[in-house]
Amino acid sequence: MTKTSTAEHMLYYPTSDNRMIRGEGIHLYDSDGKRYIDCASATFNLSLGYSHPAVITAMKEQADQLVHITSSYQSDPVNDLARNLVEVAPANITKVHPKVSGGSSANEGAIKMAQFATGRSEIITLFRSHLGQTMMMASMSGNSFRKAPFPLLYPGSIQVPDPYCHRCFYRQRPGSCGMLCVERIDDFMEYASNGQVAAIMIEPISGNGGNVVPPDGYLPRLRQFCDDHDIVLIFDEIQTGIGRTGQMFAAQHFGVEPDAITTAKGLGGSGAQVAAILTNDRLTGLPAHHHSFTYGSNLMAAAAANATLDIVRQPDFLANVRTTGNYIMDRLVDMQDRYTVIGDVRGVGLMIGFELEEPDGSPAVDLTNHLATKALEHGLIIRTSRYGYGNVLKIRPPLILTLAQADDLCDRLENLFVAEVRA
């Protein structure tokens, strides 16, 4: 068999024909010199955009001292990261487990902690949840298409309906629904579980699942439900954390204290691979040999995370996230009035999505994918929900976005709709 000589043919996975060569701030540049506004912040992980000077400097300075050591020893970058995360987290958070390598391993660790602390096994998640790519986290996530090829799935999980008011599973309306999406979890526990539920793991705003924002009162009600049933509440804040909602964590936006928070993605600022599990005192005690990864607690990554937190925790920074997010939301609502294909606009801070629908109200999946492809011609990089199976376009640019850049982003989006969508 003859091996192909071009590198792109050696990649296991397919890629687009675009070859990107440089990034700066919110912009990405291809080999032809075209500039794009990255509305996906790479993979929703560049909270401070491309090549943020403070993050790059912190990584270079740390690289000159020490790149990595085993987490058996103390180091200033990791100690500082633990202290910084506890300082910016909800008041009940007291511990940080940084020896994880990404969002999937952080989520698995939080689940192990809940199982260890409670002596129970099952985990409740949501229909549209996206909790990671490992076998365990794919098993606990929603979407049958992600599980279909793999027979050996983790058995101890139950999916329950999302707080998805626009397409309510119970066909109710906000304000008069009795919050059935919380209250009926009792039935799932009674009839679909083994009676040994350790935790509920939830994304406060769904990431891949369609940017579903829960209605007012949902998360406090869920917190009370967990307290009443002695269940651990875990917030997967891999996407919503580190300023994305205009607060450091979405838990603070919604006024809820979960027992654990997982964080990754935006914690690295400009792409450093870093993650952590944040817990209250109840979840301490899991022996280290049950959950630790070689490149967790990497010193360069910790230095990048500390530089990121120093910037994001500034009040003016988070206020700007709220301001630019509100501006984009207002522009999208205005577009919704003019384009009947936009069925719903929802978001908090710069965690924004808008849903496209057919005339009969069904999801307009083909149009959603078409617009994401055509957006490149207008200098926009936009991701869709559910790996192309969904009907939501996601607007999540780097948090350094200015109001002028937000205006430019929305103008390009308008131009995309003028060119591709009938008003």
C-alpha positions as CSV (number, residue, x, y, z in Angstrom):
1,M,0.0,0.0,0.0
2,T,1.4,3.4,-1.0
3,K,1.3,6.1,1.7
4,T,0.0,9.6,0.6
5,S,2.6,12.3,0.9
6,T,0.5,15.3,2.0
7,A,0.0,15.9,5.7
8,E,-3.7,16.6,5.5
9,H,-4.3,13.0,4.2
10,M,-2.5,11.7,7.2
11,L,-4.9,13.2,9.7
12,Y,-7.4,10.7,11.1
13,Y,-10.3,13.1,11.0
14,P,-11.6,15.3,8.2
15,T,-11.0,19.1,8.2
16,S,-12.1,22.0,6.0
17,D,-9.9,23.3,3.2
18,N,-9.2,26.5,5.2
19,R,-5.7,26.7,6.5
20,M,-5.4,29.1,9.4
21,I,-2.1,30.7,10.1
22,R,-2.5,33.5,12.7
23,G,-4.8,34.7,15.4
24,E,-5.0,38.0,17.2
25,G,-7.7,39.0,19.7
26,I,-11.1,38.0,18.4
27,H,-9.8,37.4,14.8
28,L,-8.4,34.5,13.0
29,Y,-6.5,34.8,9.7
30,D,-6.3,32.2,6.9
31,S,-3.4,31.5,4.4
32,D,-5.0,33.9,1.9
33,G,-5.0,36.7,4.4
34,K,-8.7,36.8,5.0
35,R,-9.8,37.8,8.5
36,Y,-12.6,36.1,10.4
37,I,-14.4,37.1,13.6
38,D,-14.3,33.8,15.6
39,C,-17.8,33.5,17.1
40,A,-16.8,30.1,18.6
41,S,-13.6,31.2,20.4
42,A,-11.9,28.3,18.8
43,T,-13.7,25.5,20.7
44,F,-15.3,27.9,23.2
45,N,-11.9,27.9,25.1
46,L,-10.2,31.2,24.1
47,S,-11.9,33.4,26.7
48,L,-9.2,36.1,26.1
49,G,-8.9,35.4,22.4
50,Y,-5.9,34.6,20.4
51,S,-2.4,35.3,21.7
52,H,-3.4,37.5,24.6
53,P,-0.1,39.1,25.7
54,A,-0.5,38.6,29.4
55,V,-1.2,34.9,29.0
56,I,1.6,34.3,26.5
57,T,4.0,36.2,28.7
58,A,3.0,34.1,31.8
59,M,3.6,30.9,29.9
60,K,7.0,32.0,28.5
61,E,8.2,33.1,31.9
62,Q,7.1,29.8,33.5
63,A,8.7,27.8,30.6
64,D,12.0,29.5,31.5
65,Q,11.7,28.2,35.0
66,L,10.0,24.8,35.0
67,V,7.5,23.4,32.5
68,H,6.1,20.4,34.5
69,I,6.6,18.4,37.6
70,T,4.6,15.6,39.2
71,S,1.8,16.9,41.4
72,S,3.4,15.1,44.4
73,Y,5.3,18.3,45.0
74,Q,4.1,21.8,45.7
75,S,4.6,24.6,43.2
76,D,3.7,28.3,43.2
77,P,1.7,28.3,40.0
78,V,-0.6,25.4,41.1
79,N,-0.9,26.7,44.7
80,D,-1.8,30.1,43.3
81,L,-4.4,28.6,41.0
82,A,-6.1,26.7,43.8
83,R,-6.2,29.9,45.9
84,N,-7.4,32.0,43.0
85,L,-10.2,29.6,42.0
86,V,-11.5,29.4,45.6
87,E,-11.5,33.2,45.8
88,V,-13.6,33.7,42.7
89,A,-16.0,30.7,43.2
90,P,-19.3,30.6,45.1
91,A,-18.8,30.9,48.9
92,N,-19.3,27.2,49.7
93,I,-16.4,26.1,47.5
94,T,-13.3,25.3,49.6
95,K,-11.2,22.8,47.6
96,V,-9.6,22.6,44.1
97,H,-8.5,19.4,42.4
98,P,-6.3,20.5,39.5
99,K,-4.8,17.2,38.4
100,V,-7.2,16.7,35.5
101,S,-6.4,17.2,31.9
102,G,-9.6,18.5,30.4
103,G,-13.4,18.9,30.8
104,S,-14.2,15.2,30.4
105,S,-11.7,14.1,33.1
106,A,-12.9,16.9,35.4
107,N,-16.5,15.7,35.0
108,E,-15.6,12.1,35.6
109,G,-13.7,13.1,38.7
110,A,-16.6,15.1,40.1
111,I,-18.8,12.1,39.6
112,K,-16.3,9.8,41.3
113,M,-16.2,12.2,44.3
114,A,-20.0,12.2,44.5
115,Q,-20.1,8.4,44.4
116,F,-17.3,8.1,47.0
117,A,-19.0,10.6,49.3
118,T,-22.5,9.2,49.1
119,G,-21.8,5.5,48.6
120,R,-24.4,5.5,45.8
121,S,-23.8,5.0,42.1
122,E,-26.3,6.5,39.6
123,I,-26.0,10.0,38.0
124,I,-28.9,12.0,36.6
125,T,-28.2,14.2,33.6
126,L,-30.2,16.0,31.0
127,F,-31.5,14.9,27.5
128,R,-29.4,17.4,25.6
129,S,-26.4,17.4,27.8
130,H,-22.8,17.3,26.5
131,L,-20.5,16.3,29.3
132,G,-17.5,15.1,27.4
133,Q,-16.0,12.7,24.9
134,T,-14.7,9.8,27.0
135,M,-16.8,6.6,27.1
136,M,-18.2,7.4,30.6
137,M,-19.1,11.0,29.8
138,A,-20.5,10.1,26.3
139,S,-22.7,7.5,28.1
140,M,-24.0,10.1,30.5
141,S,-24.6,12.7,27.8
142,G,-27.7,13.0,25.6
143,N,-28.0,12.3,21.9
144,S,-28.3,8.7,20.7
145,F,-26.1,9.3,17.7
146,R,-23.1,9.7,20.0
147,K,-23.7,6.4,21.7
148,A,-24.8,4.2,18.8
149,P,-21.4,2.8,17.7
150,F,-20.3,1.8,21.2
151,P,-21.9,-1.2,23.0
152,L,-20.0,-1.0,26.3
153,L,-21.6,2.2,27.7
154,Y,-21.6,3.1,31.4
155,P,-24.9,1.9,32.7
156,G,-25.4,4.1,35.8
157,S,-27.0,7.2,34.3
158,I,-30.5,8.5,33.7
159,Q,-31.4,11.3,31.4
160,V,-34.3,13.6,32.2
161,P,-35.9,16.4,30.2
162,D,-34.1,19.8,29.9
163,P,-35.6,23.0,31.1
164,Y,-36.2,23.8,27.5
165,C,-39.2,26.2,27.6
166,H,-39.3,26.8,23.8
167,R,-39.8,23.1,23.2
168,C,-41.1,21.9,26.5
169,F,-41.1,18.2,26.9
170,Y,-44.2,18.5,29.1
171,R,-45.9,20.9,26.7
172,Q,-46.3,23.5,29.4
173,R,-45.7,27.3,29.4
174,P,-43.4,29.2,31.8
175,G,-45.1,30.6,34.8
176,S,-47.9,28.1,34.9
177,C,-45.9,24.8,34.4
178,G,-45.3,24.0,38.1
179,M,-41.6,23.5,37.1
180,L,-42.4,19.9,36.1
181,C,-38.8,19.6,34.7
182,V,-37.7,19.5,38.3
183,E,-40.7,18.0,40.0
184,R,-41.0,14.9,37.7
185,I,-37.4,13.9,38.4
186,D,-39.0,12.1,41.3
187,D,-40.7,9.8,38.9
188,F,-37.5,9.0,37.1
189,M,-35.9,8.1,40.4
190,E,-38.8,6.0,41.4
191,Y,-39.3,4.0,38.2
192,A,-36.1,4.3,36.1
193,S,-33.3,4.3,38.6
194,N,-31.9,1.7,40.9
195,G,-32.8,3.9,43.9
196,Q,-29.2,4.8,44.5
197,V,-28.8,8.2,42.9
198,A,-25.5,9.9,43.9
199,A,-25.6,13.2,41.9
200,I,-27.3,15.4,39.3
201,M,-24.8,16.8,36.8
202,I,-26.1,19.7,34.8
203,E,-24.7,22.4,32.5
204,P,-26.3,25.6,33.9
205,I,-26.7,26.7,30.2
206,S,-26.4,23.9,27.7
207,G,-23.3,24.0,25.5
208,N,-23.6,21.7,22.6
209,G,-27.2,20.9,23.3
210,G,-28.6,24.2,22.0
211,N,-27.8,27.0,24.4
212,V,-30.8,26.2,26.5
213,V,-31.1,28.9,29.3
214,P,-33.2,27.6,32.2
215,P,-36.2,29.7,33.3
216,D,-36.1,31.8,36.4
217,G,-36.3,29.7,39.5
218,Y,-35.3,26.4,37.8
219,L,-31.8,26.0,39.3
220,P,-32.7,27.2,42.8
221,R,-35.6,24.6,42.7
222,L,-33.1,21.9,41.5
223,R,-30.8,22.9,44.4
224,Q,-33.7,22.4,46.8
225,F,-34.6,19.1,45.2
226,C,-31.1,17.8,45.6
227,D,-31.1,18.9,49.3
228,D,-34.4,17.2,49.9
229,H,-33.1,13.9,48.4
230,D,-29.6,14.1,49.8
231,I,-28.2,14.2,46.2
232,V,-25.0,16.0,45.2
233,L,-25.5,18.8,42.7
234,I,-22.6,19.2,40.2
235,F,-22.4,22.1,37.7
236,D,-20.5,21.4,34.5
237,E,-19.2,24.9,33.8
238,I,-16.7,23.8,31.2
239,Q,-18.3,26.3,28.8
240,T,-20.2,28.6,31.1
241,G,-17.4,29.3,33.5
242,I,-14.6,31.9,33.7
243,G,-16.7,34.9,32.8
244,R,-18.7,33.6,29.8
245,T,-22.1,34.6,31.4
246,G,-20.8,38.0,32.7
247,Q,-20.1,36.4,36.1
248,M,-17.1,34.3,36.9
249,F,-19.4,31.2,37.1
250,A,-22.9,30.8,35.9
251,A,-23.7,29.5,39.4
252,Q,-23.2,33.1,40.6
253,H,-25.4,34.5,37.8
254,F,-28.3,32.2,38.9
255,G,-27.6,32.6,42.6
256,V,-27.0,28.9,43.3
257,E,-24.3,27.1,45.2
258,P,-23.6,23.6,43.7
259,D,-21.6,21.0,45.6
260,A,-19.0,20.9,42.8
261,I,-18.1,22.9,39.8
262,T,-16.0,21.6,36.9
263,T,-14.0,24.1,34.8
264,A,-11.7,23.9,31.8
265,K,-11.8,25.6,28.3
266,G,-11.8,29.3,29.0
267,L,-9.6,28.9,32.1
268,G,-6.6,28.7,29.8
269,G,-7.3,32.2,28.4
270,S,-5.6,31.8,25.0
271,G,-5.6,28.0,24.6
272,A,-3.6,26.6,27.5
273,Q,-4.8,23.1,28.4
274,V,-6.0,23.3,32.0
275,A,-8.9,22.1,34.0
276,A,-10.0,21.7,37.6
277,I,-12.7,20.3,39.9
278,L,-13.9,22.7,42.6
279,T,-15.8,21.2,45.6
280,N,-17.3,21.9,48.9
281,D,-16.1,20.1,52.1
282,R,-18.6,17.3,51.6
283,L,-16.8,16.0,48.6
284,T,-13.3,15.9,50.0
285,G,-11.6,12.7,50.7
286,L,-11.4,10.8,47.3
287,P,-7.9,9.2,47.4
288,A,-5.5,10.6,44.7
289,H,-4.9,7.3,43.1
290,H,-8.6,7.1,42.1
291,H,-8.4,10.2,39.8
292,S,-5.2,11.8,38.6
293,F,-3.7,12.4,35.2
294,T,-0.1,12.8,34.1
295,Y,-0.5,16.3,32.6
296,G,-2.9,17.7,35.1
297,S,-1.4,20.5,37.2
298,N,0.9,21.4,34.4
299,L,2.9,24.5,35.5
300,M,2.7,26.4,32.2
301,A,-1.0,25.8,32.0
302,A,-1.4,26.9,35.7
303,A,0.5,30.1,35.0
304,A,-1.8,30.8,32.0
305,A,-4.8,30.2,34.1
306,N,-3.6,32.6,36.9
307,A,-3.0,35.3,34.3
308,T,-6.5,34.7,32.9
309,L,-8.2,34.9,36.3
310,D,-6.3,38.1,37.1
311,I,-7.9,39.7,34.0
312,V,-11.4,38.2,34.1
313,R,-12.0,38.8,37.8
314,Q,-11.8,42.6,37.2
315,P,-15.3,44.2,37.5
316,D,-14.9,46.2,34.4
317,F,-14.1,43.1,32.4
318,L,-17.2,41.2,33.5
319,A,-19.3,44.3,33.0
320,N,-18.1,44.6,29.4
321,V,-19.1,40.9,28.8
322,R,-22.6,41.8,30.0
323,T,-22.8,45.0,27.9
324,T,-21.6,43.4,24.7
325,G,-23.8,40.3,25.3
326,N,-26.9,42.4,25.8
327,Y,-26.1,44.4,22.6
328,I,-25.9,41.2,20.5
329,M,-29.0,39.9,22.1
330,D,-30.9,43.1,21.2
331,R,-29.7,42.9,17.6
332,L,-30.8,39.3,17.4
333,V,-34.2,40.1,18.8
334,D,-34.5,42.8,16.2
335,M,-33.6,40.3,13.5
336,Q,-36.1,37.9,14.9
337,D,-38.9,40.5,14.3
338,R,-37.8,40.6,10.6
339,Y,-36.9,37.0,9.9
340,T,-39.6,34.4,10.8
341,V,-37.1,31.7,10.5
342,I,-35.6,32.8,13.8
343,G,-37.8,31.0,16.3
344,D,-36.0,31.9,19.6
345,V,-33.1,34.0,20.9
346,R,-31.6,33.1,24.2
347,G,-28.4,33.8,26.1
348,V,-26.6,35.2,29.1
349,G,-23.5,37.4,28.7
350,L,-21.6,36.1,25.7
351,M,-23.2,32.6,25.9
352,I,-25.8,33.2,23.1
353,G,-27.7,31.0,20.7
354,F,-30.6,31.5,18.3
355,E,-32.8,28.8,17.0
356,L,-33.9,28.4,13.3
357,E,-37.3,26.9,12.4
358,E,-39.2,25.8,9.4
359,P,-42.6,27.4,8.8
360,D,-44.3,24.6,10.8
361,G,-42.1,25.3,13.8
362,S,-39.9,22.2,13.3
363,P,-36.1,22.5,13.6
364,A,-34.5,23.9,10.5
365,V,-31.4,21.8,10.7
366,D,-30.4,22.0,7.0
367,L,-30.7,25.8,7.0
368,T,-28.7,26.0,10.2
369,N,-25.8,24.1,8.7
370,H,-26.0,26.0,5.4
371,L,-25.7,29.4,7.2
372,A,-22.8,28.2,9.3
373,T,-21.0,27.2,6.1
374,K,-21.9,30.4,4.3
375,A,-20.9,32.5,7.3
376,L,-17.2,32.1,6.3
377,E,-17.9,34.1,3.2
378,H,-18.9,37.0,5.5
379,G,-15.9,36.7,7.7
380,L,-17.7,34.8,10.5
381,I,-16.8,31.5,12.2
382,I,-20.0,30.1,13.7
383,R,-20.7,26.7,15.3
384,T,-24.0,24.9,15.3
385,S,-25.6,22.8,18.0
386,R,-25.5,19.0,18.4
387,Y,-22.6,18.5,16.0
388,G,-24.7,19.5,13.0
389,Y,-27.8,17.6,14.1
390,G,-29.2,20.7,15.8
391,N,-30.9,23.9,14.7
392,V,-29.1,26.5,16.9
393,L,-26.4,28.9,15.8
394,K,-24.1,29.8,18.7
395,I,-22.5,33.2,19.2
396,R,-19.7,32.9,21.7
397,P,-16.8,35.2,20.8
398,P,-13.8,35.8,23.0
399,L,-14.8,37.8,26.1
400,I,-12.5,40.6,25.1
401,L,-15.0,41.7,22.5
402,T,-15.6,45.4,22.3
403,L,-18.9,47.1,21.6
404,A,-17.5,48.2,18.2
405,Q,-16.5,44.6,17.4
406,A,-20.0,43.4,18.6
407,D,-21.5,45.9,16.1
408,D,-19.3,44.6,13.3
409,L,-20.2,41.0,14.2
410,C,-23.9,41.7,14.1
411,D,-23.6,43.6,10.8
412,R,-21.9,40.6,9.2
413,L,-24.6,38.4,10.6
414,E,-27.2,40.7,9.1
415,N,-25.4,40.5,5.7
416,L,-25.4,36.7,5.9
417,F,-29.2,36.7,6.4
418,V,-29.8,39.2,3.6
419,A,-27.8,37.0,1.3
420,E,-29.2,33.6,2.3
421,V,-32.6,34.0,4.1
422,R,-35.9,35.3,2.9
423,A,-37.3,37.9,5.3
